[in-house]
Amino acid sequence: MRVQVRKCRFTGKIFEEKDLKKYAIHLRNLRAERAEKRKIDKVRATFTSWLNREKKKILHPEDIPTWFLKNQRKIMDAVNAGFGDRDEKFYSTDEFVKFSFEKARYSRVTSNTHVCPKGGVLNWSVEDDKPKGYPGWSVHVNGTLKRNKNHLGSYPYPAALNAVGLKTGSGGGGNESWGYGVSIFLADWPGLQQTILEMECDQIVDKLKGVR
């Protein structure tokens, strides 16, 4: 007796006629996987250019939290596509409901012992033949990531910070309440560079006005 079968033309997997339900599930799952792959490929191709355009619009560090919350889904998708230097995953039900900065301090030599701007160098041992810091801000970030109970065992928020150029240092916590020390290097944020230029020009003018 010959058994009728169905062969998936995409994967080559064989299903007997009596297993049509399994075949339908297989096709549905395959369609979802391919849709997710297309989405990831698109994010990988467009995220960096999008982020560079967005950073030109951000003129003050205190504008970053509002911008992050507004664009959180795009940032989550970027993490899922491999940005952020961590093997983490966000889910469609995840939501950042809190994201705030505290104690932002600007310095021309923000530490590069553990993190550095893109194109910069780390200087773990503070060696004299390497830069001992880069212009930027040190800031503490507090946040809350609301997520399904089934996903509380993983913590993807540091990957989201690093994906946009908020370089994480010490910190941690649960998804409900976390905090990190973060470095915002001027070289990574072109809009902030313009603000610093204007600030330093104003400082020079003020000093000149005070010359007697």
Sequence and secondary structure as in RCSB ss.txt:
>XXXX:A:sequence
MRVQVRKCRFTGKIFEEKDLKKYAIHLRNLRAERAEKRKIDKVRATFTSWLNREKKKILHPEDIPTWFLKNQRKI
MDAVNAGFGDRDEKFYSTDEFVKFSFEKARYSRVTSNTHVCPKGGVLNWSVEDDKPKGYPGWSVHVNGTLKRNKN
HLGSYPYPAALNAVGLKTGSGGGGNESWGYGVSIFLADWPGLQQTILEMECDQIVDKLKGVR
>XXXX:A:secstr
    EEE TTT  EEEGGGHHHHHHHHHHHHHHHHHHHHHHHHHHHHHHHHHHHHHH  SGGGHHHHHHHTHHHH
HHHHHTTTTSS     TT EEEEEEEEEEEEEEEE  SS   TT    TT  TTS   EEEEEEEEEEEEE  GG
GTT   HHHHHHHTT EEEEEEEETTEEEEEEEEEGGG HHHHHHHHHHHHHHHHHHHHT  
